Amino acid sequence: MRGTLAVLRSRWVRWGFLVIALGLAVWYVLSNRAPLLRAAADLSATELVGVAVLGAVYVWCTLLAWRAILADLGSPLSLRSAVTVFGISQLGKYVPGGVWNVVAAAEVGAGHSVPRSRSAASMLVAVAVSVASGAAVGAAALPFVSAGALGAWSWVVWVAPLVVVVLVPPVLNRLIGLAVRVAGRGALEHPMTWGGLGRAAAWSVAGWLVAGLQLWVLCTGLGMPLTARTFALATGGWALAWTAGFLFVVAPAGPACARWCSPRCSLGHCRGLRRGWR
């Protein structure tokens, strides 16, 4: 077992993982280049630059949310180290299997003196915070949604309170402690605090607002009215679509988002706020 772990944690395996992840990310973009190019042709250079910048800001917000959780668990990282660990872990999402981003965070984090179990726990808590905050942002947008706009996806809003209960520190710390003991990593050394979770939730909500603004810029560039109501619809739609896609893993986020976006949009995630703004 130790020999196997040594091989998996070798420098060559890590570099191989990075090359595979980057290759799959490039392949994903190239395989979707036709709809991307069609959508880009309908947008101005200013809108394209704005969307790219907002995408980077969104990732930065998610990084800071995860970093706040990791620091609360007892492993504060400098921004430079956090960018390295988080950036490589996110490339793991392009590798089939659904767990490689957590594995990558654990292995790269170990090189920055972060225990592997703590890295894994921080990633899982960050996902839970994203789910809860995404459902909350979506629920806040409901007053702007026409009746029946969510359709079969309205259950996402009602699942949110269950996730919030899990995030209450006394409950969350027991769950993390149990997972750590089952993994044979001893006990939870630094329990999560209300302050740490609050900082992570604040950055997560900021991320949803930025992601909604990014989608709003795309959709208004493709014909959606430029109003506060459509911003609320774009933000709530994106947050709920991501949350639904995570909670209901059999279906991607696209089907939920498709109920919200502009009918002129040639992107899969931007295809009809028709129920919301017509």
RODO-2510 file (C-alpha; in nm, 4 decimals, decimal comma):
residues 278
     n   res          X          Y          Z
     1     m     0,0000     0,0000     0,0000
     2     r     0,2758     0,2416     0,0923
     3     g     0,4536     0,1637    -0,2342
     4     t     0,1376     0,2357    -0,4306
     5     l     0,0857     0,5650    -0,2475
     6     a     0,4465     0,6604    -0,3113
     7     v     0,3984     0,6060    -0,6848
     8     l     0,0714     0,7979    -0,6933
     9     r     0,2333     1,0871    -0,5066
    10     s     0,5444     1,0948    -0,7218
    11     r     0,6385     1,4048    -0,9177
    12     w     0,5860     1,2298    -1,2520
    13     v     0,2325     1,1223    -1,1654
    14     r     0,1462     1,4754    -1,0531
    15     w     0,2793     1,6270    -1,3738
    16     g     0,0971     1,3613    -1,5737
    17     f    -0,2272     1,4467    -1,3966
    18     l    -0,1762     1,8165    -1,4744
    19     v    -0,1109     1,7474    -1,8427
    20     i    -0,4201     1,5238    -1,8692
    21     a    -0,6407     1,7787    -1,6914
    22     l    -0,5184     2,0640    -1,9126
    23     g    -0,5650     1,8496    -2,2225
    24     l    -0,9224     1,7605    -2,1275
    25     a    -1,0014     2,1264    -2,0512
    26     v    -0,8752     2,2295    -2,3952
    27     w    -1,0660     1,9433    -2,5569
    28     y    -1,3876     2,0495    -2,3831
    29     v    -1,3554     2,4044    -2,5150
    30     l    -1,2659     2,2921    -2,8668
    31     s    -1,5504     2,0404    -2,8793
    32     n    -1,7920     2,3249    -2,8052
    33     r    -1,6244     2,5811    -3,0284
    34     a    -1,9107     2,6040    -3,2804
    35     p    -2,1784     2,7346    -3,0392
    36     l    -1,9168     2,9451    -2,8602
    37     l    -1,8092     3,1128    -3,1839
    38     r    -2,1703     3,1724    -3,2894
    39     a    -2,2446     3,3401    -2,9578
    40     a    -1,9216     3,5418    -2,9665
    41     a    -2,0105     3,6723    -3,3134
    42     d    -2,3227     3,8360    -3,1667
    43     l    -2,1292     4,0100    -2,8873
    44     s    -1,9153     4,3221    -2,8996
    45     a    -1,5474     4,3234    -2,8048
    46     t    -1,6335     4,5163    -2,4884
    47     e    -1,8895     4,2544    -2,3853
    48     l    -1,6469     3,9689    -2,4522
    49     v    -1,3753     4,1333    -2,2433
    50     g    -1,6267     4,2081    -1,9678
    51     v    -1,7461     3,8475    -1,9602
    52     a    -1,3862     3,7199    -1,9401
    53     v    -1,3021     3,9579    -1,6551
    54     l    -1,6187     3,8688    -1,4635
    55     g    -1,5388     3,4995    -1,5062
    56     a    -1,1984     3,5562    -1,3475
    57     v    -1,3543     3,7543    -1,0608
    58     y    -1,6042     3,4738    -1,0001
    59     v    -1,3251     3,2174    -0,9699
    60     w    -1,1403     3,4555    -0,7350
    61     c    -1,4461     3,4757    -0,5082
    62     t    -1,4747     3,0967    -0,4924
    63     l    -1,1027     3,0742    -0,4152
    64     l    -1,1381     3,3189    -0,1252
    65     a    -1,4401     3,1277     0,0092
    66     w    -1,2411     2,8025     0,0092
    67     r    -0,9356     2,9773     0,1579
    68     a    -1,1485     3,1121     0,4450
    69     i    -1,2701     2,7593     0,5221
    70     l    -0,9209     2,6119     0,5076
    71     a    -0,7883     2,8844     0,7400
    72     d    -1,0729     2,8190     0,9841
    73     l    -0,9812     2,4501     0,9840
    74     g    -0,6286     2,5419     1,0903
    75     s    -0,4265     2,5816     0,7689
    76     p    -0,4091     2,9468     0,6614
    77     l    -0,2427     2,9865     0,3220
    78     s    -0,0888     3,2901     0,1574
    79     l    -0,2687     3,4104    -0,1544
    80     r     0,0112     3,2780    -0,3730
    81     s    -0,0058     2,9297    -0,2211
    82     a    -0,3862     2,9329    -0,2269
    83     v    -0,3865     3,0178    -0,5978
    84     t    -0,1501     2,7261    -0,6674
    85     v    -0,3496     2,4687    -0,4706
    86     f    -0,6940     2,5876    -0,5759
    87     g    -0,6008     2,6481    -0,9388
    88     i    -0,4635     2,2983    -0,9947
    89     s    -0,7533     2,1416    -0,8041
    90     q    -1,0052     2,3108    -1,0323
    91     l    -0,8405     2,1577    -1,3375
    92     g    -0,9262     1,8230    -1,1805
    93     k    -1,2915     1,8908    -1,2576
    94     y    -1,2222     1,8201    -1,6237
    95     v    -1,0994     1,4676    -1,5437
    96     p    -1,3881     1,2153    -1,5433
    97     g    -1,4735     1,0753    -1,2029
    98     g    -1,5943     1,3748    -1,0041
    99     v    -1,3396     1,3410    -0,7212
   100     w    -1,0149     1,4471    -0,8855
   101     n    -1,0413     1,8107    -0,7808
   102     v    -1,0506     1,6953    -0,4155
   103     v    -0,7615     1,4538    -0,4735
   104     a    -0,5594     1,7251    -0,6470
   105     a    -0,6230     1,9726    -0,3645
   106     a    -0,5111     1,7144    -0,1081
   107     e    -0,1908     1,6246    -0,2924
   108     v    -0,0884     1,9780    -0,3906
   109     g    -0,1898     2,1101    -0,0492
   110     a     0,0380     1,8549     0,1164
   111     g     0,3291     2,0320    -0,0503
   112     h     0,2224     2,3471     0,1351
   113     s     0,2062     2,1778     0,4778
   114     v    -0,1705     2,1239     0,4651
   115     p    -0,2803     1,7790     0,5917
   116     r    -0,4521     1,5848     0,3168
   117     s    -0,7615     1,5167     0,5271
   118     r    -0,7920     1,8894     0,5982
   119     s    -0,7657     1,9764     0,2286
   120     a    -1,0359     1,7243     0,1430
   121     a    -1,2603     1,8514     0,4231
   122     s    -1,2166     2,2125     0,3112
   123     m    -1,3198     2,1261    -0,0447
   124     l    -1,6294     1,9384     0,0700
   125     v    -1,7333     2,2181     0,3063
   126     a    -1,6778     2,4726     0,0279
   127     v    -1,9146     2,2769    -0,1957
   128     a    -2,1776     2,2659     0,0804
   129     v    -2,1453     2,6423     0,1299
   130     s    -2,1827     2,6937    -0,2457
   131     v    -2,4977     2,4795    -0,2545
   132     a    -2,6574     2,6598     0,0409
   133     s    -2,5657     3,0090    -0,0794
   134     g    -2,6670     2,9279    -0,4376
   135     a    -3,0095     2,8110    -0,3263
   136     a    -3,0425     3,1214    -0,1077
   137     v    -2,9552     3,3545    -0,3968
   138     g    -3,2009     3,1684    -0,6190
   139     a    -3,4733     3,1957    -0,3554
   140     a    -3,4081     3,5701    -0,3244
   141     a    -3,4713     3,6012    -0,6985
   142     l    -3,8060     3,4202    -0,6831
   143     p    -4,0138     3,7415    -0,6428
   144     f    -3,8870     3,8419    -0,9884
   145     v    -3,9853     3,5123    -1,1493
   146     s    -4,3170     3,4543    -1,3222
   147     a    -4,5369     3,1731    -1,1936
   148     g    -4,4128     2,8343    -1,3011
   149     a    -4,0778     2,9590    -1,4333
   150     l    -3,8873     2,7105    -1,2196
   151     g    -4,1171     2,4244    -1,3042
   152     a    -3,9785     2,0897    -1,1951
   153     w    -3,6695     2,2563    -1,0497
   154     s    -3,8491     2,4418    -0,7684
   155     w    -3,7527     2,1579    -0,5298
   156     v    -3,3994     2,3011    -0,5202
   157     v    -3,5166     2,5929    -0,3056
   158     w    -3,6774     2,3569    -0,0525
   159     v    -3,3653     2,1411    -0,0234
   160     a    -3,1554     2,4428     0,0795
   161     p    -3,2658     2,4402     0,4474
   162     l    -3,1366     2,0827     0,4823
   163     v    -2,7926     2,1926     0,3623
   164     v    -2,8012     2,4902     0,5991
   165     v    -2,8674     2,2548     0,8925
   166     v    -2,5590     2,0533     0,7950
   167     l    -2,3548     2,3758     0,7892
   168     v    -2,4376     2,4666     1,1488
   169     p    -2,0930     2,4356     1,3200
   170     p    -2,1953     2,1814     1,5895
   171     v    -2,3399     1,9511     1,3204
   172     l    -2,0712     2,0188     1,0604
   173     n    -1,7830     1,9599     1,3019
   174     r    -1,9287     1,6249     1,4091
   175     l    -1,9593     1,5164     1,0452
   176     i    -1,6055     1,6275     0,9593
   177     g    -1,4698     1,4624     1,2754
   178     l    -1,6448     1,1372     1,1881
   179     a    -1,5063     1,1424     0,8335
   180     v    -1,1550     1,2135     0,9615
   181     r    -1,1723     0,9247     1,2093
   182     v    -1,3110     0,6854     0,9474
   183     a    -1,0202     0,7806     0,7209
   184     g    -0,7811     0,6994     1,0032
   185     r    -0,6523     1,0557     1,0329
   186     g    -0,7067     1,1023     1,4056
   187     a    -0,9393     1,3724     1,5363
   188     l    -1,0545     1,7099     1,4060
   189     e    -0,7948     1,9522     1,5416
   190     h    -0,9549     2,2858     1,4506
   191     p    -1,3374     2,2869     1,4398
   192     m    -1,5182     2,5249     1,2063
   193     t    -1,6435     2,8473     1,3641
   194     w    -1,9358     3,0744     1,2871
   195     g    -1,6903     3,3440     1,1804
   196     g    -1,5120     3,1193     0,9330
   197     l    -1,8358     2,9948     0,7818
   198     g    -1,9680     3,3503     0,7671
   199     r    -1,6650     3,4718     0,5721
   200     a    -1,6884     3,1774     0,3341
   201     a    -2,0619     3,2328     0,2807
   202     a    -2,0056     3,6043     0,2122
   203     w    -1,7466     3,5307    -0,0557
   204     s    -1,9696     3,2590    -0,1996
   205     v    -2,2681     3,4934    -0,2299
   206     a    -2,0402     3,7541    -0,3891
   207     g    -1,9360     3,4867    -0,6384
   208     w    -2,2979     3,4106    -0,7310
   209     l    -2,3662     3,7807    -0,7869
   210     v    -2,0621     3,8110    -1,0120
   211     a    -2,1590     3,4949    -1,2033
   212     g    -2,5104     3,6345    -1,2447
   213     l    -2,3675     3,9604    -1,3753
   214     q    -2,1573     3,7639    -1,6230
   215     l    -2,4616     3,5745    -1,7503
   216     w    -2,6622     3,8994    -1,7605
   217     v    -2,3967     4,0657    -1,9794
   218     l    -2,4086     3,7662    -2,2143
   219     c    -2,7866     3,7548    -2,2340
   220     t    -2,8386     4,1305    -2,2731
   221     g    -2,5798     4,1266    -2,5497
   222     l    -2,7944     3,8611    -2,7192
   223     g    -3,1244     4,0431    -2,6926
   224     m    -3,2501     4,0319    -2,3350
   225     p    -3,3782     4,3635    -2,1910
   226     l    -3,1265     4,5533    -1,9791
   227     t    -3,3217     4,5837    -1,6529
   228     a    -3,2783     4,5120    -1,2838
   229     r    -3,5416     4,2400    -1,3144
   230     t    -3,3504     4,0512    -1,5808
   231     f    -3,0333     4,0793    -1,3697
   232     a    -3,2198     3,9134    -1,0821
   233     l    -3,3479     3,6450    -1,3187
   234     a    -3,0026     3,5755    -1,4630
   235     t    -2,8407     3,5617    -1,1193
   236     g    -3,1109     3,3452    -0,9624
   237     g    -3,1282     3,1209    -1,2683
   238     w    -2,7566     3,0560    -1,2753
   239     a    -2,7358     2,9909    -0,9008
   240     l    -3,0314     2,7516    -0,9046
   241     a    -2,9081     2,5774    -1,2191
   242     w    -2,5684     2,5074    -1,0625
   243     t    -2,7284     2,3943    -0,7377
   244     a    -2,9741     2,1670    -0,9193
   245     g    -2,6946     2,0233    -1,1319
   246     f    -2,4961     1,9383    -0,8195
   247     l    -2,7829     1,7982    -0,6126
   248     f    -2,9339     1,6043    -0,9030
   249     v    -2,6162     1,4637    -1,0527
   250     v    -2,7934     1,2724    -1,3296
   251     a    -2,8839     1,5972    -1,5049
   252     p    -2,6457     1,8795    -1,5915
   253     a    -2,7091     2,2361    -1,4824
   254     g    -2,8094     2,3308    -1,8359
   255     p    -3,1708     2,2029    -1,8308
   256     a    -3,2531     2,4172    -1,5298
   257     c    -3,0733     2,7192    -1,6709
   258     a    -3,2449     2,6782    -2,0072
   259     r    -3,5717     2,7929    -1,8509
   260     w    -3,4199     3,1288    -1,7703
   261     c    -3,2028     3,2606    -2,0517
   262     s    -3,2402     3,4526    -2,3764
   263     p    -3,4078     3,2665    -2,6665
   264     r    -3,1559     3,4198    -2,9072
   265     c    -2,8577     3,2798    -2,7222
   266     s    -2,6729     3,0034    -2,9043
   267     l    -2,4963     2,8923    -2,5866
   268     g    -2,6375     2,5888    -2,4112
   269     h    -2,6563     2,7757    -2,0784
   270     c    -2,8260     3,0842    -2,2241
   271     r    -3,1410     2,9813    -2,3993
   272     g    -3,4477     3,1612    -2,2743
   273     l    -3,5449     3,4030    -1,9979
   274     r    -3,8612     3,3823    -2,2075
   275     r    -4,0792     3,2802    -1,9134
   276     g    -3,9285     3,5515    -1,6972
   277     w    -3,9168     3,8618    -1,9162
   278     r    -4,1667     3,8116    -2,1986
***
